Amino acid sequence: VQLQASGGGLVQPGGFLRLSCAASGSIFNIDAMAWYRQAPGKERELVAVIGRGGSTHYADSVKGRFTVSRDNTKNTVNLQMNSLKPEDTAVYYCNSVMDGNDYWGQGTLVTVSS
C-alpha cells in the first residue's frame, strides 16, 4: 500500500490550504485515515483522524479551523486547513490503518509565514 500526499506549500497567516492523500496498491478495507504533522525539533503529533464511517477527532490546536474528510470509493483523505497560523508550520503526513497495519505517506511541507 502506498500513500501519496500533495497540496503543501507556502501560505500567509490567515490563509488556507487543502492537503490530499491517495492510497493505492493492494487495498481492502481501510479503517482509520489520519493526518499527522511534525514541526522542526518536535515530535510527530496527530492532527486529525477520520474513521471509515466518518467519525472524526481533532487535535485541540486545530479544532474549528481544520476539517478532515475521506472518500472510501477513491481511498482518499483530505485536510482542509483554514485560518492558518505560523505554528501550523510542519511536515504533514497522511496515515492509514488497514488490517492492523500502519501505512505512511512521504510527507508534504506546509509553511505559514508572511
C-alpha positions as CSV (number, residue, x, y, z in Angstrom):
1,V,0.0,0.0,0.0
2,Q,1.4,3.4,-1.0
3,L,0.1,6.8,0.2
4,Q,0.8,9.9,-1.9
5,A,0.2,13.2,-0.3
6,S,0.0,16.6,-2.0
7,G,-1.1,20.2,-1.5
8,G,1.6,21.6,0.8
9,G,3.2,25.0,0.2
10,L,3.8,28.5,1.5
11,V,0.8,30.5,2.7
12,Q,0.4,33.7,4.7
13,P,-1.1,33.7,8.2
14,G,-4.8,33.6,8.0
15,G,-4.7,31.8,4.7
16,F,-5.8,28.3,3.7
17,L,-4.5,25.1,2.1
18,R,-6.0,21.8,1.2
19,L,-4.0,18.6,1.6
20,S,-4.9,15.5,-0.3
21,C,-3.7,11.9,0.1
22,A,-4.5,8.9,-2.1
23,A,-3.9,5.3,-1.2
24,S,-3.0,2.8,-3.9
25,G,-1.9,-0.8,-4.1
26,S,-3.5,-3.9,-2.5
27,I,-6.2,-2.1,-0.7
28,F,-9.1,-3.9,1.0
29,N,-10.9,-2.1,3.8
30,I,-9.1,0.9,5.2
31,D,-10.0,1.6,8.7
32,A,-8.9,5.0,10.1
33,M,-7.3,7.6,7.9
34,A,-5.4,10.4,9.5
35,W,-3.1,13.4,9.2
36,Y,-0.1,13.9,11.5
37,R,2.4,16.6,11.5
38,Q,6.0,17.2,12.7
39,A,7.4,20.6,13.3
40,P,11.1,21.2,13.4
41,G,12.5,20.0,16.7
42,K,9.2,18.5,17.8
43,E,7.7,15.1,17.9
44,R,5.1,13.9,15.3
45,E,1.6,14.7,16.5
46,L,-1.9,13.7,15.5
47,V,-3.8,16.5,13.7
48,A,-7.0,14.8,12.7
49,V,-8.4,11.3,12.2
50,I,-11.5,10.0,10.4
51,G,-13.0,6.6,10.8
52,R,-14.4,4.5,8.0
53,G,-17.9,5.6,8.9
54,G,-17.0,9.3,9.1
55,S,-16.4,9.9,12.8
56,T,-13.7,12.4,13.4
57,H,-11.3,13.6,16.0
58,Y,-9.1,16.7,16.0
59,A,-6.2,18.0,18.0
60,D,-7.3,20.8,20.2
61,S,-5.0,23.2,18.4
62,V,-6.8,22.8,15.1
63,K,-10.4,22.4,16.1
64,G,-12.7,24.8,14.3
65,R,-10.0,25.5,11.7
66,F,-9.2,22.2,10.0
67,T,-11.7,19.7,8.5
68,V,-10.8,16.2,7.6
69,S,-12.8,14.2,5.0
70,R,-12.4,11.0,3.1
71,D,-13.8,9.2,0.0
72,N,-14.0,5.5,0.6
73,T,-14.6,4.8,-3.1
74,K,-11.4,6.5,-4.1
75,N,-9.4,5.7,-1.0
76,T,-8.5,9.3,-0.4
77,V,-8.3,11.6,2.6
78,N,-8.3,15.3,2.6
79,L,-7.4,18.0,5.1
80,Q,-8.9,21.5,4.6
81,M,-6.9,23.9,6.7
82,N,-8.3,27.4,7.2
83,S,-7.1,30.3,9.3
84,L,-3.6,29.0,9.2
85,K,-1.1,30.2,11.9
86,P,2.7,30.2,11.9
87,E,2.6,27.4,14.5
88,D,0.9,25.2,11.9
89,T,4.2,25.1,10.0
90,A,5.3,21.5,9.8
91,V,5.7,18.5,7.5
92,Y,2.3,16.9,7.2
93,Y,2.0,13.1,6.9
94,C,-1.1,11.1,5.9
95,N,-1.6,7.8,7.6
96,S,-3.9,4.9,7.1
97,V,-4.7,1.8,9.1
98,M,-5.6,-1.4,7.4
99,D,-5.7,-4.9,8.9
100,G,-4.0,-3.5,12.0
101,N,-1.0,-2.2,10.0
102,D,0.0,1.5,9.7
103,Y,0.9,3.0,6.3
104,W,2.5,6.4,5.9
105,G,2.8,8.9,3.1
106,Q,6.0,10.7,2.3
107,G,5.0,14.0,3.9
108,T,4.3,17.4,2.5
109,L,5.6,20.6,3.8
110,V,3.3,23.4,5.0
111,T,4.9,26.7,5.7
112,V,2.8,29.5,7.2
113,S,4.8,32.8,7.1
114,S,4.4,36.4,6.0
